Amino acid sequence: MSEPTGAARRRGPFEVGDQVQLTDPKGRHYTFTLEAGKNFHTHKGSFPHDELIGAPEGSVVRTTGNVAYLALRPLLPDYVLSMPRGAAVVYPKDAGQILAFADIFPGARVVEAGVGSGSLSSFLLRAIGDSGMLHSYERREDFAEIARGNVERYFGGPHPAWQLTVGDLQDNLSDTDVDRVILDMLAPWECLEAVSKALVPGGILCCYVATTTQLARTVESIREIGCYAEPQPWESMIRNWHVEGLAVRPDHRMIGHTGFLVTARRLADGVEPPMRRRRPAKGAYGEDYEGPNKG
C-alpha cells in the first residue's frame, strides 16, 4: 500500500528538496529548501546544506560564527505563515477551527471558494487525504498560480485530490453531492443559492469573513434562504504564556481578531427550519432594519 501524498516528506533523515526550518537562539525561524552544494547564509555566519543532508530531524548545526541553529521540518502551521503570498493567508488558528467545526473527514468531498495563497487548501487536502475531493475556485489567476505553487511545494507535487478552477464559483460550480462548502470571500451570500444546490442534506456550509458587517449579512442571508439550520457565528483568539521559573504570565502580544467563522447544516429538501424561540434583542429588527440583501 502506497503512502499518502506528502507523508514520505514528513519523516526520516533530511533529503535534498526537503523544506528545513532553522530556529536561532532567540526563537526566530528561517525556512529554506535543501540543495546539494549550497550554503545557508545569515548575518551570524553560514554553513553548508550538505551538513544537514542525511542528518536526522532535530539536529543542531553551527554557523561559521559559532551560532547554533535547531533544524526541523516546518509544521504546516509554520509553512503557511512563511510561504509566498498573493492574498492574505488563513491563519492556522482559523484553519484548525474550520477543520474541527466544519467536520472535515478523510474522503470528504469539499468545495472551497477563495483560494488566496493556498493556506486553507493545504490544511483541507491533508485532512481529506488522497481518497477525498477538494475543488477550489479562485477568481484571480495570479492568486491561483501562487496557491498551486505553495500547495505542490508542501506535498512534493500535484495532489491527486485537488482540482483548481480559475473563475467565479457561482458561474462555474458543477459539483454535486458535496459534503462541505468553505467560502473565504468578500460576499459569500452571493454564492448561497449555488452551493445550497450542491450540498448534501446534513452537509456543512462554513463561511470565513473579516468584518462585522459581512458577518451580519452572511448570517441573515443564510437564515433567509431557508434551507439551513440556525447558523453559528464565532471568532477565536490565541494568547501565549511566558513560563520561566516563578515568572508565569500571559504574553504582552496575542493573535487577536483575524476573521469571523459561520457554520450551518443543510436541511433536507422541502424541509423548513424549526422556528427560533430565542427572543431577539430589543431593537434588533427595528425601523432601520432592511434585511440582509438591501442597500
Secondary structure as UniProt FT lines:
FT   TURN            5..6
FT   HELIX           7..10
FT   TURN            16..17
FT   STRAND          19..23
FT   TURN            25..26
FT   STRAND          29..33
FT   TURN            36..37
FT   STRAND          39..42
FT   TURN            43..44
FT   STRAND          45..48
FT   HELIX           49..51
FT   TURN            52..54
FT   TURN            57..58
FT   STRAND          59..62
FT   TURN            64..65
FT   STRAND          68..72
FT   HELIX           76..82
FT   HELIX           92..101
FT   TURN            102..103
FT   TURN            106..107
FT   STRAND          109..113
FT   TURN            116..117
FT   HELIX           119..128
FT   TURN            130..131
FT   STRAND          133..138
FT   HELIX           141..155
FT   TURN            160..161
FT   STRAND          162..166
FT   HELIX           169..172
FT   STRAND          178..184
FT   HELIX           188..191
FT   HELIX           192..198
FT   STRAND          199..209
FT   HELIX           212..225
FT   STRAND          232..234
FT   STRAND          241..244
FT   TURN            245..246
FT   STRAND          247..250
FT   STRAND          260..266
FT   TURN            269..270
FT   TURN            282..285
FT   TURN            287..288
FT   TURN            292..293
//
